[in-house]
Amino acid sequence: MTKKIKKNYKIETLTSHSGLSPDDNYGIVNPPVYHASTILSPTMKDYKTKKNKKYTYGRNGTPTTDSLEYAIAKIYDAKGAVLAPSGMGAISNSLMAVLKSNDHALFPDCVYGSARRFVIEEFPRLNIQFDFYNQRDLEDIKKKIRKNTKVLYIESPGTYTFEIIDIKKVVKIAKDKKIVTIIDNTWGTALYFNAIKFGIDIVCEAITKYIGGHSDVMLGVSISNKKYLSSIKRWRLNSGQSVGPDDVFLALRGLRTLPLRLEKSYKNSKKIASFFSSLKEVKNVFHPALNNHPDHKLWKRDFSGASGIFGIEFQKNISEQAVEYFADCCILFGKGASWGGFESLMTMMDLEPNRSLKNSYLPDGPYLRIYVGLENIEDLINDIENAINKMRKKYRI
Ligand SMILES: Cc1ncc(COP(=O)(O)O)c(C=O)c1O
């Protein structure tokens, strides 16, 4: 049984203490990792009545999954949390818990690519209507709200181009029209942007990123207050999803050091973003913590930190091959998707297939998404400087 934390501790205390119950486990600090499908009852009568039975079958939850769900709900100061086998699982669970046929939903044009694909490929079959809106244009949102609009989905900052939404105004628009708000808060996390406190109904996070933190686990979570919690649980149960106990163990372990890792990644990324801004080959750096980011003021108003992922747009005259060569010369930056781990990463992006609206920002030069991990900052800058010099030499820039 997870020990309830009653006091309103600060978040770094909660990431250390919530979800633990040593008194029930011989004083052992971390909760046991229960591998379970079958859970026995002492008699057939007990089995039939489920009397005194909190746990009935592995898929329905175990003390291990309870302790992670409790810990995450606690750091958001929310009623509850529902785990999913991936971040995308949490997003689809949250949407499917609320939407039904003939409903309409709104999505930002800068939404995470797989969420976009889920909407485009699955919603028509389910007879759910949808539109994309421009995250920086509240009038566009108002214009696109219909009588049957049920969900306003938010991702802030947006994927790839890092637009920040005016959350206070958008929540008000949605509440006035009784529209459910769902946010992908993987970037901000509970530490830097507690979306529940801003009045959002359902918060999704890819645990895969910062909570996991070590590039070795796929998990997601939906966090909510009472009103939508039972619907999310119902959908998760009926759609047959469960999460592996070893993954939950890794996520619980990651949670304990989340504040330290996040802060280091944030600070490192801000320094690397500033360094990229100083390069003549770089036209734009999209990092909300930089003063010249178009939504910097909103970020400062609502967020208490930034994640380590951002984008850079090269000048138009720099070729794709030159940027590919630059990336390959960056030894410390792995070439691969994802973020939130200990190691720095780079991915080259084509944004056009990920945008539907004509007025969404599209870079005209090559685009790199950079994730900055926990390495020594001087080593990272030297790595980039060395790679830029090699690119300049080879491509005569
Ligand atoms: C912003 C964002 N949300 C959600 C996800 C999905 O997480 P997962 O890969 O665990 O499904 C990702 C993955 O890259 C992401 O970047």
The ligand as an SDF file (V2000), in Angstrom:
LIG
                    3D

 16 16  0  0  0  0  0  0  0  0999 V2000
    6.1000   15.9100  -27.4100 C   0  0  0  0  0  0  0  0  0  0  0  0
    5.9750   14.4240  -27.4160 C   0  0  0  0  0  0  0  0  0  0  0  0
    4.8610   13.8710  -26.9520 N   0  0  0  0  0  0  0  0  0  0  0  0
    4.6700   12.5450  -26.9440 C   0  0  0  0  0  0  0  0  0  0  0  0
    5.6320   11.7010  -27.4310 C   0  0  0  0  0  0  0  0  0  0  0  0
    5.3370   10.2280  -27.4880 C   0  0  0  0  0  0  0  0  0  0  0  0
    6.0300    9.4930  -26.5510 O   0  0  0  0  0  0  0  0  0  0  0  0
    6.3140    7.9260  -26.7960 P   0  0  0  0  0  0  0  0  0  0  0  0
    7.4340    7.8730  -27.7770 O   0  0  0  0  0  0  0  0  0  0  0  0
    6.6110    7.3990  -25.4590 O   0  0  0  0  0  0  0  0  0  0  0  0
    5.0650    7.3490  -27.3760 O   0  0  0  0  0  0  0  0  0  0  0  0
    6.8200   12.2260  -27.9300 C   0  0  0  0  0  0  0  0  0  0  0  0
    7.8680   11.3220  -28.4750 C   0  0  0  0  0  0  0  0  0  0  0  0
    8.8000   11.7220  -29.1060 O   0  0  0  0  0  0  0  0  0  0  0  0
    6.9980   13.6210  -27.9280 C   0  0  0  0  0  0  0  0  0  0  0  0
    8.0950   14.1810  -28.4280 O   0  0  0  0  0  0  0  0  0  0  0  0
  1  2  1  0
  2  3  1  0
  2 15  2  0
  3  4  2  0
  4  5  1  0
  5  6  1  0
  5 12  2  0
  6  7  1  0
  7  8  1  0
  8  9  2  0
  8 10  1  0
  8 11  1  0
 12 13  1  0
 12 15  1  0
 13 14  2  0
 15 16  1  0
M  END
$$$$
